[in-house]
Amino acid sequence: MTTRTASPDRLLTIEEAADWLRVRRWSVYNLIRAKQLRTIKIGRRRLVPPAALAECIELLREDAA
């Protein structure tokens, strides 16, 4: 289990991002496919900047309003 604090200089794995958002990995991949969550691809790994999580949450809030 990971902690819910995200350091701004540390990239998160998809699993860590899912844990932080309290959703399943599948939901994170759906957000990525819908271009609602920015990621960085390094080799075969897809990583999530913590700032992208905040942007995603704000985007989802606006859509819900």
C-alpha positions as CSV (number, residue, x, y, z in Angstrom):
1,M,0.0,0.0,0.0
2,T,1.4,3.4,-0.9
3,T,0.9,6.6,0.9
4,R,-1.4,9.3,-0.4
5,T,1.1,12.1,-0.4
6,A,2.7,12.8,-3.7
7,S,6.0,14.6,-3.9
8,P,6.0,17.1,-6.8
9,D,9.4,15.8,-8.0
10,R,8.5,12.1,-8.1
11,L,6.6,10.5,-11.0
12,L,3.9,8.0,-10.0
13,T,3.2,4.6,-11.5
14,I,-0.2,3.9,-12.8
15,E,-0.9,1.8,-9.6
16,E,0.2,4.6,-7.4
17,A,-1.9,7.1,-9.3
18,A,-4.9,4.8,-9.0
19,D,-4.3,4.4,-5.3
20,W,-4.0,8.2,-4.9
21,L,-7.3,8.7,-6.8
22,R,-8.9,5.8,-5.0
23,V,-9.9,4.1,-8.2
24,R,-8.8,1.0,-10.1
25,R,-6.0,0.9,-12.6
26,W,-8.6,0.4,-15.3
27,S,-10.1,3.8,-14.5
28,V,-6.7,5.5,-14.7
29,Y,-6.1,4.0,-18.2
30,N,-9.6,5.2,-19.2
31,L,-8.7,8.7,-18.1
32,I,-5.5,8.5,-20.1
33,R,-7.3,7.3,-23.2
34,A,-9.9,10.1,-22.8
35,K,-7.0,12.6,-22.6
36,Q,-8.1,13.7,-19.2
37,L,-4.9,12.6,-17.5
38,R,-1.4,13.5,-18.8
39,T,1.3,10.9,-18.6
40,I,5.0,10.6,-19.4
41,K,6.2,7.5,-21.2
42,I,9.8,6.4,-20.5
43,G,10.6,3.2,-22.4
44,R,7.7,0.9,-21.8
45,R,6.6,2.5,-18.6
46,R,3.9,5.1,-18.4
47,L,4.3,7.5,-15.4
48,V,2.0,10.2,-14.0
49,P,3.3,13.6,-12.8
50,P,1.6,14.5,-9.5
51,A,0.6,17.9,-11.1
52,A,-1.3,16.0,-13.8
53,L,-3.4,14.4,-11.0
54,A,-4.4,17.8,-9.8
55,E,-5.2,18.9,-13.3
56,C,-7.3,15.8,-13.9
57,I,-9.3,16.4,-10.7
58,E,-10.0,20.0,-11.7
59,L,-11.0,19.0,-15.2
60,L,-13.4,16.4,-13.7
61,R,-14.8,19.0,-11.3
62,E,-15.5,21.3,-14.2
63,D,-17.2,18.6,-16.2
64,A,-19.4,17.7,-13.2
65,A,-20.6,21.3,-12.7
